[in-house]
Amino acid sequence: IGPAGWILQRVLTDGGHEFKGVCVTGCTRRQIRVTRTKPRHAWTNGFVERVQGTTLHEHWRIAFRRHYFTSRAALQRSLDQYLRFYNLERPHRGYRLRGLTPATKFAGDIAR
């Protein structure tokens, strides 16, 4: 059960090798179903591609110009800080969020 009280039932991944082996074993052990997107299928990959592009453009390109990261932990702290901003403060203009933050939308969907 996650922080919002939801039970994770399914994980949708692409066909990348990082989502095989240990990842599938861990999900199976927790009774979480793993499904894969179709290759080059924008309908299922579009949102993921968008958040990855936004993170690259708004965070990593700037962070790598301003900081010299010397550890994986430092990279993770930087990403965690950006994701807090992305999910809690940054308004999103997409048709699903319409100016809300993902956290606000998520909380609203829980209240329904």
C-alpha positions in Angstrom: 0.0 0.0 0.0 1.4 3.3 -1.1 1.3 6.7 0.7 -2.1 7.5 -0.8 -3.5 4.2 0.4 -3.6 2.7 -3.0 -2.5 -0.9 -3.7 -0.1 -1.3 -6.6 -1.5 -3.9 -8.8 0.3 -3.5 -12.2 3.5 -2.0 -13.5 3.7 -1.0 -17.2 7.2 -0.9 -18.6 8.9 -0.9 -22.0 10.9 -3.9 -23.2 14.2 -2.6 -21.7 16.5 -5.1 -20.1 16.4 -3.1 -16.9 12.8 -4.2 -16.5 13.5 -7.9 -16.7 15.0 -10.3 -14.3 15.2 -8.8 -10.8 12.5 -6.3 -11.5 10.0 -8.9 -12.6 11.0 -11.2 -9.8 10.4 -8.5 -7.2 7.0 -7.6 -8.7 6.0 -11.3 -8.9 7.0 -11.8 -5.3 4.7 -8.9 -4.3 1.9 -10.1 -6.6 2.2 -7.2 -8.9 1.5 -7.9 -12.6 4.1 -6.7 -15.1 2.9 -5.7 -18.6 5.0 -4.3 -21.4 4.2 -1.5 -23.9 4.2 -2.2 -27.6 7.5 -1.0 -29.3 7.2 2.4 -30.9 3.6 2.8 -29.7 3.1 6.4 -28.8 -0.3 5.8 -27.3 1.2 4.0 -24.3 4.7 5.5 -24.2 3.7 9.2 -24.8 3.3 10.3 -21.2 6.6 8.6 -20.2 8.5 10.1 -23.1 7.1 13.5 -22.2 8.1 13.4 -18.6 11.6 12.1 -19.5 12.0 14.9 -22.1 10.8 17.5 -19.6 13.2 16.2 -16.9 16.1 16.3 -19.3 15.3 19.8 -20.5 14.3 21.4 -17.2 16.6 19.5 -14.8 19.5 17.5 -16.1 20.8 19.9 -18.7 20.8 22.7 -16.2 22.1 20.6 -13.3 25.1 19.3 -15.3 26.1 22.9 -16.2 25.9 24.1 -12.6 27.1 21.1 -10.5 29.9 18.5 -10.7 28.4 15.3 -9.3 30.8 13.0 -7.7 28.5 10.2 -6.6 25.3 8.4 -7.4 23.8 9.6 -4.2 24.3 13.2 -5.2 22.6 12.5 -8.6 19.7 10.9 -6.8 19.3 13.8 -4.4 19.3 16.2 -7.3 16.6 14.2 -9.1 14.5 13.7 -6.0 14.5 17.5 -5.4 13.4 18.1 -9.0 10.7 15.5 -8.8 9.3 17.1 -5.7 9.1 20.4 -7.6 7.7 18.6 -10.7 4.9 16.8 -8.7 4.1 19.3 -6.0 4.8 22.8 -7.4 5.1 23.0 -11.2 1.8 23.5 -13.0 1.2 21.3 -15.9 -0.5 22.5 -19.1 -1.5 19.1 -20.5 -5.1 18.3 -21.3 -5.4 15.9 -18.3 -4.0 18.3 -15.6 -5.0 21.7 -17.1 -2.8 23.8 -14.8 -2.8 21.5 -11.8 0.2 19.7 -10.3 0.2 15.9 -10.5 0.0 15.7 -6.7 -3.1 17.9 -6.7 -4.8 15.9 -9.4 -3.8 12.6 -7.7 -5.3 13.9 -4.4 -8.5 15.0 -6.1 -8.9 11.6 -7.8 -8.5 9.9 -4.4 -11.2 12.1 -2.9 -13.8 11.0 -5.5 
